[in-house]
Amino acid sequence: MPKFFYTAKNITTGESSGGEAEAQDEKKLAQNLREQGVLLTSHKEIETTKSIGIKFFDRFASVPLKEKMVFTRNLAVMVSSGLTVSRAVHNLSIQTKNKRFNKILLSVYDDVQSGKTLADGLARYPNVFNELFVSMISVGEVSGNLEEILDILALQLEKENDLRSKVLGALIYPAVIVAAMIGIAVLMLTYILPKITGVFQDMDVQLPATTVFIMGMSDFLRNHAILSTALFIAAAIAVKVFFGTKPGKRFFGIVFIYMPIVGNIVVKVNCARFARIYSSLLKSGISVVSGLSIVSKTLGNVYYKDALAEAIGEVQKGVELSKVIYKYPRIFPTLVPQILEVGEETGKTEAVLQRLAEFYEEEVSQITKNMSSIIEPILMLLIGGAVGFFAVAMLQPMYSVLENIK
């Protein structure tokens, strides 16, 4: 039997209402509502979603952060307007242009319609809705303040998206320069250099090691183009695989923390995320231990995970979180445990952590604004060094020939 979304007006009081109802057609729907004392004002048939087409791998696929941010904000608005969760999710599934997200939301809608909670439906897609998202939704459904929790989640996602956009935006300039350098180097080694080195082969002179090295690279790239490309791709895949292993996470984790310029951004971004996520979890009513466990899974750097894992054990023993954080001055600057300590003493941990998050987010914003002026001299030195090395390697044989002529 078809199902309809409808709005209606009470015959006696004139109050408007809405909901979902099953009926053979719109006439039967109007008749049923009239028997209940209300007049049908508008209706829309709910599209059936018998075959959503969710594949096994769809459960492990990701969705852009911006899509989730818009979904959460709109869901909060719809729920606060009085729509049921199932109807709100269905409406948002129609609105989204992302086909994979559309399938996921329709699947969640079916789950809610069948009697499951929204959190249960979202939990089936861990790569889209992480533990933080699902846990907060679950708390909101149990406590009855889902609207407030959705507002907190929407703000959290907006801040995370803003932070990520600023960091990625700051890295675009150096990435383009480095890519251009590599492209020019390959072009010179494969097309320009062979024309120059052809002269050296006719000279009866011992070539310097730098010249021999560059000529060898040039010959290898020209004569083994497919092998060179395969080696480059294999190296990229190997680095990515190594990055996903425990030793790789530890290696790159410590490298990113101690790397000049980048290390400062990594620390402040992680501190900002820790403060905001932990504050949001506490505000939603999640316990300290559960909150720390969820935060540790959302932070990318393994050394932050280790610190929070130790904190969970110590907090369970009755030790204050700030005292544990003090042990890690390299990844948690002194300001973090100091502010946290104030929050623990005054009982306003959520509020002070939110201010701390805003402080570090502003710090990251300032660093990323000045990123180009900081990196530009370093890139100039790298480019100058590469050009100088190439020039010396090419000019040295010529000077040797001139000396032999004399």
C-alpha positions in Angstrom: 0.0 0.0 0.0 1.4 3.5 -0.9 2.6 5.7 1.9 2.2 9.5 2.0 3.8 12.4 3.7 1.0 14.8 4.5 0.1 18.1 6.2 -3.4 18.7 7.6 -5.4 21.2 9.6 -7.6 20.5 12.5 -11.3 21.2 11.7 -12.1 22.7 15.1 -8.9 24.4 16.3 -7.3 25.2 12.9 -3.9 23.9 14.1 -1.6 22.4 11.5 0.0 19.0 11.8 1.9 16.5 9.6 3.1 13.0 9.4 3.1 9.8 7.5 0.2 7.5 6.6 -0.7 4.6 4.4 -3.7 4.7 2.1 -4.8 3.3 -1.2 -4.8 6.7 -2.9 -5.1 10.4 -2.1 -8.9 10.3 -1.8 -8.7 7.5 0.8 -6.0 9.4 2.6 -8.2 12.5 2.8 -11.2 10.4 3.9 -9.1 8.7 6.7 -7.8 12.1 7.9 -11.3 13.6 7.9 -12.5 10.8 10.1 -9.8 11.8 12.6 -11.1 15.4 12.5 -8.5 17.0 10.3 -8.5 18.2 6.7 -5.8 17.3 4.2 -3.9 20.4 2.9 -1.0 18.8 1.1 0.5 15.4 0.4 3.3 13.6 -1.3 3.7 9.9 -2.0 6.8 8.4 -0.5 8.9 6.7 -3.1 9.4 3.1 -2.4 13.0 1.9 -1.8 12.7 -1.8 -2.2 16.0 -2.2 -3.9 18.5 0.4 -2.8 21.5 -1.4 -4.3 23.9 -1.2 -1.4 26.9 -3.4 -2.2 29.2 -5.0 0.2 32.1 -2.6 -0.5 29.7 0.4 -0.2 29.9 -0.1 3.6 33.6 0.6 3.5 33.5 3.5 1.1 34.0 7.1 2.3 31.9 10.2 1.7 33.3 13.8 1.5 33.4 15.6 4.9 31.4 18.5 3.3 28.5 16.1 2.5 28.4 14.9 6.1 28.6 18.4 7.4 25.6 19.6 5.2 23.6 16.4 6.1 24.1 17.0 9.9 23.2 20.7 9.8 20.1 20.1 7.7 19.1 17.1 9.8 19.3 19.3 12.9 17.1 22.0 11.3 14.5 19.4 10.1 14.3 17.6 13.5 14.0 21.0 15.3 11.2 21.9 12.9 9.2 18.9 14.1 9.8 16.4 11.3 10.3 12.8 12.3 13.9 11.4 12.0 12.9 9.0 9.2 11.2 11.6 7.1 14.1 14.0 7.6 16.6 11.3 6.5 14.5 10.5 3.5 14.2 14.1 2.4 18.0 14.6 2.8 18.7 11.4 0.7 16.7 13.0 -2.1 18.6 16.3 -1.8 22.1 14.9 -1.9 23.9 14.8 -5.3 26.4 12.1 -4.1 25.0 8.8 -5.4 26.9 6.7 -2.8 25.6 8.9 0.0 22.1 8.8 -1.4 22.2 4.9 -1.2 23.5 5.0 2.3 20.9 7.4 3.5 18.1 5.4 1.9 19.4 2.3 3.7 19.5 4.2 7.0 15.9 5.4 6.3 14.8 1.7 5.8 16.5 0.8 9.1 14.7 3.5 11.0 11.4 2.6 9.4 11.9 -1.0 10.4 12.3 0.1 14.1 16.0 0.5 14.5 17.5 3.6 16.0 19.2 6.2 13.9 22.5 5.4 15.6 22.1 1.7 14.6 21.5 2.6 11.0 24.5 5.0 10.8 26.8 2.5 12.6 26.5 0.1 9.6 28.8 2.5 7.7 31.9 3.1 9.9 33.9 4.8 7.1 31.2 7.4 6.7 30.0 7.9 10.2 32.8 7.3 12.7 32.5 6.2 16.3 32.4 9.8 17.5 29.3 10.6 15.2 27.5 7.4 16.1 28.1 7.6 19.9 26.9 11.2 20.1 23.7 10.4 18.0 23.1 7.4 20.3 23.4 9.6 23.4 21.0 12.2 21.9 18.4 9.5 21.1 18.6 8.0 24.6 18.5 11.3 26.4 15.9 12.9 24.2 18.0 15.9 23.2 18.9 14.7 19.6 18.3 18.3 18.3 21.0 19.7 20.6 23.4 16.9 19.9 23.0 17.4 16.1 23.8 21.1 16.5 27.0 20.2 18.4 28.0 17.6 15.8 27.3 20.1 13.0 29.5 22.7 14.6 32.2 20.0 15.2 32.2 19.0 11.5 32.2 22.6 10.3 35.2 23.4 12.4 37.0 20.3 11.2 36.2 21.1 7.6 37.5 24.6 8.1 40.7 23.4 9.7 41.3 20.8 7.0 40.7 23.4 4.3 43.2 25.8 5.7 45.9 23.2 6.1 45.4 21.8 2.6 45.2 25.2 1.1 48.6 26.1 2.7 50.2 23.0 1.2 49.0 23.5 -2.3 51.6 26.1 -3.2 54.7 24.1 -2.1 53.1 20.9 -3.7 52.7 22.6 -7.0 56.3 24.0 -6.9 57.8 20.6 -6.0 55.7 18.8 -8.8 56.9 21.4 -11.3 60.5 20.9 -10.2 60.2 17.1 -10.7 58.5 17.6 -14.1 61.2 20.0 -15.3 64.0 17.7 -14.0 62.5 14.7 -15.9 62.1 16.8 -19.1 65.8 18.0 -18.9 67.1 14.5 -18.2 65.2 12.8 -21.1 65.2 15.5 -23.8 67.6 18.3 -23.2 70.5 16.7 -21.4 71.2 14.0 -24.1 72.0 16.8 -26.6 74.6 18.3 -24.3 76.2 15.0 -23.1 76.7 13.9 -26.6 79.6 16.3 -26.8 81.3 14.8 -23.8 81.4 11.3 -25.3 83.7 12.6 -28.1 86.1 14.2 -25.6 89.1 12.2 -24.3 88.7 13.4 -20.7 87.8 11.8 -17.4 84.3 13.0 -16.5 83.6 14.1 -12.8 81.4 11.8 -10.7 78.5 14.3 -10.7 78.4 14.4 -14.5 78.6 10.6 -14.7 75.7 10.3 -12.2 73.5 12.7 -14.1 74.3 11.1 -17.5 73.6 7.6 -16.0 70.1 8.9 -14.8 69.4 10.4 -18.2 70.3 7.1 -20.0 68.2 5.0 -17.6 65.1 7.3 -18.0 65.4 7.3 -21.8 66.2 3.6 -22.3 63.9 2.2 -19.6 60.9 4.6 -19.6 58.4 1.9 -18.7 60.6 0.4 -16.0 61.2 3.9 -14.5 57.5 4.6 -14.4 56.8 1.2 -12.8 59.5 1.8 -10.2 58.0 5.2 -9.4 54.5 3.7 -9.0 55.9 0.8 -6.9 57.8 3.2 -4.6 54.6 5.3 -4.1 52.6 2.2 -3.3 55.3 0.9 -0.9 55.3 4.2 1.0 51.5 4.2 1.2 51.5 0.5 2.5 54.3 1.3 4.9 52.4 4.3 6.2 49.5 2.0 7.1 51.6 -0.4 9.2 52.4 0.1 12.9 56.1 0.8 12.3 55.2 3.2 9.5 52.7 5.1 11.6 55.3 5.5 14.3 58.0 6.5 11.9 55.9 9.1 10.0 54.2 10.2 13.3 57.5 11.2 14.8 58.8 12.7 11.6 55.7 15.0 11.2 56.0 16.1 14.8 59.7 17.1 14.6 59.7 18.4 11.1 60.4 22.1 10.9 57.3 24.3 10.2 55.1 21.2 9.5 55.6 19.9 13.1 54.2 23.1 14.6 51.0 22.8 12.4 50.6 19.0 13.2 50.8 19.7 17.0 48.4 22.6 16.9 45.9 20.8 14.6 45.8 17.7 16.9 45.5 19.8 20.0 42.6 21.8 18.5 40.9 18.6 17.4 41.5 17.0 20.8 40.0 20.0 22.7 37.0 20.4 20.5 36.0 16.7 20.1 36.5 16.0 23.8 34.6 19.1 24.8 31.7 18.1 22.4 31.6 14.6 23.9 31.5 15.8 27.5 28.8 18.3 26.6 26.7 15.6 25.0 26.8 13.6 28.3 29.4 10.9 27.4 31.7 9.8 30.3 35.3 10.9 30.6 36.7 7.4 29.9 34.4 6.8 26.9 35.1 10.2 25.6 38.9 9.7 25.7 38.5 6.4 24.0 36.6 7.9 21.2 39.0 10.9 20.8 42.0 8.6 20.6 40.4 6.9 17.6 39.7 10.1 15.8 43.2 11.6 16.1 45.5 10.5 13.3 48.9 10.6 15.0 49.9 7.4 16.8 51.7 9.3 19.6 48.5 11.1 20.5 46.7 7.8 20.6 49.4 6.4 22.9 49.2 9.4 25.3 45.4 9.1 25.5 45.5 5.3 25.9 47.7 5.9 29.0 45.4 8.6 30.2 42.4 6.3 30.1 44.1 3.8 32.4 45.3 6.6 34.8 41.8 8.3 34.9 40.2 5.0 35.8 42.6 4.9 38.7 41.5 8.3 39.8 44.3 10.4 38.4 43.3 13.7 36.8 43.7 13.9 33.0 45.7 17.1 33.2 48.5 15.3 35.2 48.8 12.7 32.6 48.9 15.3 29.8 51.8 17.1 31.5 54.0 14.1 30.8 53.8 14.8 27.0 55.1 18.4 26.5 56.2 17.7 23.0 52.8 16.8 21.6 50.7 18.7 24.2 52.2 22.2 24.8 52.1 23.4 28.4 49.0 25.5 27.7 46.9 22.4 27.2 47.3 20.7 30.6 47.2 24.1 32.3 43.9 25.0 30.8 42.6 21.5 31.4 43.7 21.7 35.0 41.7 24.9 35.5 38.7 23.2 34.0 39.0 20.3 36.3 39.3 22.6 39.4 36.3 24.8 38.4 34.1 22.1 37.0 34.0 23.9 33.6 36.1 21.5 31.6 33.8 21.6 28.5 33.8 25.4 28.4 37.6 25.9 28.8 38.3 23.1 26.2 36.1 24.9 23.7 38.0 28.1 24.2 41.3 26.2 23.9 40.1 24.7 20.6 39.2 28.2 19.3 42.7 29.4 20.4 44.5 26.7 18.5 42.2 27.0 15.5 43.1 30.7 15.3 46.8 29.8 15.6 46.6 27.3 12.7 44.7 30.0 10.7 47.5 32.5 11.3 50.3 30.0 10.4 48.6 28.9 7.2 48.1 32.5 6.1 51.9 33.1 6.5 52.8 29.7 5.1 53.8 30.9 1.7 56.1 33.5 3.0 57.8 31.0 5.3 58.2 28.2 2.7 59.1 30.5 -0.2 62.8 31.0 0.9 63.2 27.2 1.6 61.9 26.4 -1.9 64.2 29.0 -3.4 67.1 27.4 -1.7 66.1 23.9 -2.9 65.6 25.1 -6.5 68.9 27.1 -6.4 70.7 24.0 -5.0 69.3 21.7 -7.7 70.1 24.2 -10.5 73.6 24.8 -9.1 74.3 21.0 -8.9 73.2 20.5 -12.5 75.2 23.5 -13.7 78.4 22.4 -12.0 78.0 18.9 -13.3 77.7 20.2 -16.9 80.4 22.8 -16.7 83.1 20.8 -15.0 84.0 18.7 -18.1 84.2 21.8 -20.2 86.7 23.4 -17.8 88.7 20.1 -17.9 88.9 20.3 -21.7 90.0 23.9 -21.6 92.7 23.1 -19.1 94.0 20.2 -21.4 94.1 22.7 -24.4 96.3 25.1 -22.4 
